Amino acid sequence: MENVVLHPSAFIDKTDVNAIRNAAPEAEQMGMLHPEQLKVIYRQSWFKLLAPQIYSGLQITLPNLVRLQEAISWTDGSTGWVVTLCSGAGWFGGFLSPAIAQQAFKDPEVCLAGSGAASGTAEITENGYVINGTWKYASGAHHATHITANCIIKKDGETVSDSNGEPLILPFIVDKKDVSLLPAWKYIGMVATGSDAFEIKNLEVPSNRQFKIDPLAAIVDAPLYRYPFLQLAEATLAVNLSGIALHFIDECEAIFHEKTKQPRLTNAQKVFLIDELAGIKTAMNAQRKRFYEAVKQSWDAIENNPVVPEDLLAMVSKASRKLALMAREGVDKLYPLCGLTAASTNTAINMAWRDLHTASQHSLLTFTI
């Protein structure tokens, strides 16, 4: 295990940090990522982080991915979240029909957004499927080029069953032009993710618009597409929370520095502030080390074997959920000590607080058991 776990700032260019942060307040007003933030994303090809190299993607390793995603989320919560969700959808490129994937990823500004909820249907036809439904929480949908959606498969109006007797659910990819966006994101944080709903009505698609997320169904033979989706999702979401929490902690440290100069605070109170901050930083970094080691071990396994052993996957899940929990608890211990600055909606520390408490509601990281 590494002796030192580096701060997220070590994994992102300072110029990019400044560009993203400077645009963040206006992005919140817009309710979607700012053009200046998107410029950075397109220049760095962050939406293609997980897309296959054969389709011009970066096909990054998981250990490198989580460090970069933590850094982007440390820079700005909404930007990090959109990059995580949309690059995560880009991972589907390893499972898509080559004809569809080549067409989608040739666009230098390609962005796949969508929803994992099975809140639509796909009726089997002679030529493919007819899709109908409404889906929530499609982060990045406003600047997406394509949309992915899970559908319950129907035939002659009846639900098709899978091999376990459960409703058969399959994902589809459609062009953005065939989707209607519906304003729906009304939450205190992640305001600039533009995580609105979308609707599809009577859309006829050919069979190659449907794909299956399963290592056995991967079109591209590479470790990245053999790695299980659950742990990939848990790990990438966890570093969003840790990145936002570390941004909060950095802002908190600046506030505490000023507070310790105030004569009205006793020496004991000043020591308490310093010790509380140091303790949370130490605990966060210790859990980050455990998390990164768990991810590395699982990745080393998939690079050398067809599958990751279950015990290593369990380590990734556990470390991801503990990191998410520590991020929430650490920030909540520090928040009351920051004064009204932390409650002012036009401050960076408040934006980080709102983003963390919105993103941490994701069901994958709710429980540590």
Residue, then its C-alpha position, 0 to 999 in steps of 0.5 A: m500500500e502507498n505510504v502517502v495518498l496524494h491530494p486530488s490537486a495532484f491529478i488535474d491541471k491548475t488551469d483547468v481547475n480555475a476555468i471550471r471553478n470560475a464558471a461554476p456560479e453561472a453554471e448553477q444559474m443556467g442549470m447545466l454545465h457552462p460552455e467554459q467547463l465543457k471546453v475543458i471536458y472536450r479538450q481533455s476527452w473526459f466524456k470518452l474516459l471509458a470508451p474503447q480505444i478502437y472508437s477513439g476513446l481513452q479506455i483508461t484503467l480503473p485506478n487512474l480513472v478514480r483518481l482523476q474523477e476524484a480530482i474533477s469532483w474536488t474541482d467542482g461537484s456538478t462537473g465531476w458528477v456529469v463527467t462520471l455519469c456520462s463517461g460511465a455511459g461511454w463505457f457502454g461502448g464496449f457492449l454496443s454494436p460496432a456500427i452504432a459505436q463507430q457512429a456515436f464516438k466519431d463525434p469529438e463532443v460525444c456525450l452519452a447521458g441516460s437513466g438506469a431506471a427501467s421506467g420505459t417499455a420496448e415492444i418487439t416488432e418485425n424490424g426491431y422495437v418501439i420504445n415508450g417511456t419517461w425516465k428521471y435524473a439524466s445527468g448531462a442530458h442538455h449537452a448529450t449527443h445520445i441517450t441510454a435508457n433501460c426498458i422492460i421488453k414487451k411482445d404482443g403487449e405482454t412482458v417478456s421474462d428472462s431466464n429467472g422468470e423476472p421481467l426482461i430489462l435491456p438498455f437501448i441507445v438512441d439519438k438525442k434528437d429523438v428524445s424530449l427533455l422535461p424540466a425536473w431537477k429541483y434539488i438543493g445541490m448538483v444544480a449544474t448537472g442538468s439532471d432533468a427527465f426525458e421522454i420517448k414516444n413511439l420511437e421505432v429503433p432497429s435491433n442493434r440499438q439494444f445492448k446487454i451489460d454483461p462481461l459475456a456480452a462485451i464486444v470489445d475484449a479488454p479488462l475494462y469491459r470484463y470488470p463488473f458494472l456494480q463495483l465500477a459504479e460504486a467506486t466512481l460514485a464514491v470518489n465523487l463524494s470524497g472529492i467534494a468533501l475534500h473541497f469542503i475541507d480545503e475551504c473549511e481550513a481557510i475559514f478556520h485559519e481566519k477564526t484562529k486569529q480572532p481574539r474572542l476565541t479562547n486558546a482551547q477553542k482554537v486548539f479544538l478547531i485545529d484538532e478537529l480539522a486535522g483528525i478528519k483529514t487524517a481519517m479521510n486520507a486513511q480511508r482513501k488509501r484503503f479504497y485505492e488499494a482495494v481498487k488496485q487489487s481488483w484491477d490487477a486481478i482482472e488484468n491477469n484473470p477472466v474475472v475478479p474474485e468475489d472477495l476482492l469485489a467485496m473489498v471494493s464495495k465495502a471501501s467505496r461505501k465507507l469512503a462515502l460515509m466518511a465524506r458525509e460524516g466528516v463534512d457534517k462535523l465541520y459544517p457547524l464550526c464554519g459559521l454563516t459563511a458555510a450557509s451562504t449560497n453564494t460561497a464555494i463551501n456552501m456549494a460543496w456542502r449542497d453538492l455532497h448532501t445531494a450526491s450522497q443520496h444515491s442509493l448505491l452508497t446509502f448503506t455500509i452493510 
